[in-house]
């Protein structure tokens, strides 16, 4: 389970992208809240990049979280 980290996205020329342009980016950044029981490489508090089309989003106590599979993680920072 992860919490998405919102980032400002800039083009090489310095323009800030918003809305649909940001949604079309392939990977998103997130912070691991709790790894699954069978996950061995990723730990709580790790910052990851994951496939933006992966997982399911839910709201728990007013906070938005995303549940993804370990195979959807691209990079662990």
matplotlib code that plots the C-alpha trace (Angstrom):
import matplotlib.pyplot as plt

x = [0.0, 1.4, 0.6, 1.2, 3.6, 2.4, 5.2, 5.4, 6.3, 8.5, 9.4, 13.0, 12.0, 10.7, 6.9, 4.9, 2.5, -0.9, -4.1, -4.3, -0.6, 0.6, -1.9, -0.3, 3.1, 4.0, 5.3, 4.2, 6.1, 4.9, 5.9, 5.4, 3.0, 3.0, 4.5, 2.6, 3.4, 5.3, 7.3, 11.0, 12.8, 10.5, 10.1, 7.9, 8.9, 10.7, 10.2, 9.2, 8.3, 5.4, 3.4, 0.7, -2.0, -1.4, -3.3, -6.5, -7.0, -9.1, -9.8, -9.2, -10.0, -10.0, -6.5, -6.0, -3.9, -3.1, -2.6, -0.2, 1.5, 5.3, 5.8, 4.4, 7.3, 9.9, 12.4, 13.1, 14.9]
y = [0.0, 3.4, 7.0, 8.9, 11.8, 14.8, 16.3, 19.4, 18.3, 20.7, 20.4, 21.0, 24.6, 25.2, 25.0, 23.4, 20.7, 20.2, 18.2, 15.8, 16.3, 15.1, 12.2, 10.9, 10.4, 6.7, 6.5, 8.0, 8.5, 7.2, 6.4, 2.8, 2.8, -0.9, -3.6, -6.9, -10.0, -11.7, -8.6, -9.0, -6.1, -3.1, -1.8, 0.8, 4.4, 3.5, 5.9, 4.2, 4.8, 2.7, 2.2, 4.9, 2.4, -0.1, -0.8, 0.3, 3.6, 3.8, 6.4, 5.4, 7.9, 10.7, 9.8, 8.4, 5.2, 3.0, -0.8, -2.1, -5.4, -5.7, -6.3, -2.8, -1.1, 0.2, 1.8, 1.8, 5.0]
z = [0.0, -1.0, -0.7, -3.9, -3.8, -5.9, -8.0, -10.1, -13.6, -15.7, -19.3, -20.5, -21.3, -17.8, -18.4, -15.5, -16.7, -15.1, -15.5, -18.4, -19.4, -15.9, -16.0, -19.2, -17.6, -17.5, -13.9, -10.6, -7.4, -4.0, -0.5, 0.8, 3.8, 4.3, 2.1, 1.6, 3.6, 0.7, -0.3, 0.5, -1.2, -0.5, 3.1, 4.8, 4.1, 0.8, -2.0, -5.3, -8.8, -10.2, -13.3, -13.3, -14.7, -11.9, -8.7, -7.0, -5.2, -2.0, 0.7, 4.3, 7.1, 4.5, 3.1, -0.4, -0.8, -3.7, -3.5, -6.2, -7.0, -6.4, -10.1, -10.9, -9.0, -11.4, -9.1, -5.3, -4.3]

ax = plt.figure().add_subplot(projection="3d")
ax.plot(x, y, z, "-o")
ax.set_aspect("equal")
plt.show()
